[in-house]
């Protein structure tokens, strides 16, 4: 009964963890030189209490052997009707928004991995990875959806790239800190927007369910053995 209850809880917890969400990048103020920000980022940063919960992927599956979160999309607000805009707080035309991962903390010898769309279908390792304890990683991934550097000065900064993932190698609590940057430089005039403040996102990795259940079974058997000895 106890084991069945735990298995049920693990299944329900995993289903809840897979709810897909979007974290939207834009600009605090309109016009050139407005600072970039995550329009709804306050709901998901570590300080809000929100925690991402990666789940273990067995060897042989996509991302096999890693603990993975693939239910979050970092997107950019649309500036034009072509992409459902203009949305409030969108970045300026021509901006090319990226997220820059700088700091990763977590269990010793753990690693954060970033997987580009469909990368895991043909590659057994992440697009890039960062060891815990790194303070100046400067690893970037696109949020604006285009082929940089062909992104023209009048292009929409919009982006909505699915099928990406974040992976972790060891159980523990990881804090991933970075900022939004505008990597556009049209005519050599530099970016449209100022970098955002730092954002920290928290990922809590627990041992894979099979290991957890085996540990529970062992604990139950030990308790029963102790009870028998007392009788």
N, C-alpha and C positions, 0 to 999 in steps of 0.2 A: 504493500500500500504506500509506504513512504517513498520507495523508488519510483512508483508510478506517478505520485504527486510531483516529485522533482522533475521527472521527464516532461510532465504536462506544463509545469511552470517554465521550463527552459524553452519549450516550443512556443508558448504564448509570448514570452519575453523576446524571443528572436523575431517573431512576427511583428511585434510592436517596434522593434529596433529598425525594421526594414521600411518603415514609413518614409516616403521620399519627400525631401524638402529642397527649397531653393534659397540661396543667400545672394542677394542682389546688389551688384556694384553700381554706383552712380557718383554724382558730384553734389556736395553740400550746397553750393551756390551756382547759379547760372553764369555762363560766360567763361572766357579764357582765364586760366589761373585759379579757378575754383578748386577746392581740395576734394580729392576722391574720398569715398567712404562706402561702407556697406549699409544700404538703406534700412535693412532689417537685421543688421549684424548684432545689435544689442541683445537680441533674443537668443543668440546661439554662442556667444563668447563664453569663456570659462567663468567669468565673473557673474554671469546670469544664473549659474547653476546647471546649465545645459551640458550634458555629457553625451558624446557619440559613443556607441557601443559596437565595436567591430565584432564580427563572428568568424569562427574558424572555418576555413575551406580545406577539405581533405585533399591529400595528394591525388592527382589525376583529374581534378576539376580545375576550372579557370581560377587563377590565384592560389593554386594548391600549395598547402604548407604554410600559408600566411593567415593572420587575423585581418579581416577586411571590412572596411566601410565603403559601400558603393551606392549609398542612398542619398547622397547630397550633390547638388549641382551648384557650382559657383557661376552665376549668370550676370549679365550686364543689361541695364535698363535700356529700352529702345528709344531712339530719338526721332524716328520717322514712322509714318504709317505703314511702310513696307514690312515692318516687324511688329506691328501692333501698337506703335507709339503715336505721338510722343508721350512718354511716361514721365511723371513728376520726378525731378532730380536726376534725369538722364545726363550722361557726360556729353561733351561737345562733339559735333561732327569731326571726324578725323582722329579722335582719341583712340588709342589702342591700349586697352587695360589688361594688365597681368597681375597675378598675385605672386609676391616674392616671399618665399619661405626663408626665414633667417635663423630662428632658434628652435631647437628641438630638445626637450628634456624628457626623461623617462627612465625605465630600468637600465641598469648598466649593461652595455653591449647590445641594447635594443636598437632597432632601426625603423625609421619611417620610410615608406616607399610611396611614390606617386606613379599611377598607371594611366597613361593617356588612353583615349577611347580605342577599344578593341586591341590594345597592346597585349593584354593578357591572353588573347586568343592564340597568339603565335609566339609569345615570349614567356619564359618561365621566371623572369626577374623584372623588377619595376623599370619604368622609364628613367627615373632617378631615385636614389635613396640617400638618406642622411642619418648618420649615427647620433644617438642621444649624447648630449653634452656639447653639440655643435652650436656655436654662437653666431657665426657669420656664413651661413650656408649659401646665400644668394642663388637659390634655385627657383626658377620662375616657370609658371605655366600660364597659358593664354586664357583670358576670360572673354575678351572680344573675339567674335567668331569670324575670322578671315585668314588669309594666307599672308602673314607678315613677311617681308616689308611691302607687299603690294597694296596694303591698306591706304587708300587715297585720302586726301585732305577733306573730302566731302562724304566719306563713308560713315555709315551708322556705327557707333561703338557697341551696338547690341551683340550679345552672345548668349548661347543656351546650349552648352555642349554636354550631352549625356554620356553614359557608359564609361565614366572615369572612376577611379578607385584610389583609396588610401589604404596602405597595408602596414602591418606591424609584425615584428618577428617574435616578440616575447610578451607574456602577460605583464600587466602593470598599468600605471597611469602615465599617459604621455600628454605634454602640453606642446602644441605647435603654434609658433608665433611668426607673424609676417605682416606685410602691408601691401596695399594696392599701389601700383605704379602705372603711369601713362608712358609707354615706350614709343610714342609717335615723335617724329622729328621732321615734319614737312618743311621743305625749303631750308633746312638747317636751323630752324627757329626754335627747336626744343619742343618739349611736350606741351600739350594743351592744358594739362592739370598738374597740380601739386600732389605729391605722394600723400597717402592717407596716414593716419596714426597707426600704431601697431595693434593688431588683433591677435588674441590668443584663443585657440580652440582646444578643447580637452577631449581626449579619447581614453576610455577605460577598457582595457583588454583583460578578459577573464579567461581561465583555461578552457579548452574546448569541452563541450558537453560530455563527451564520452569519459574524459578524465575525471570530470566533476562527479559523474555518476559512480564511477569505479571507486573514487575516494569515499563517497557516501556509503556505498555498499560495504566497503571495508570497515568504516566507522560503526555501522549498524551491527555487523558481525562481531566486532570487538566488544561492543556493549552487551550483546546477548551472551557472549562467552563469559564476560565478567559477572553477569547476573546469575548464570548457571553455577559458577563457582561459589557464589554467596549462599545458594540454596543448600 
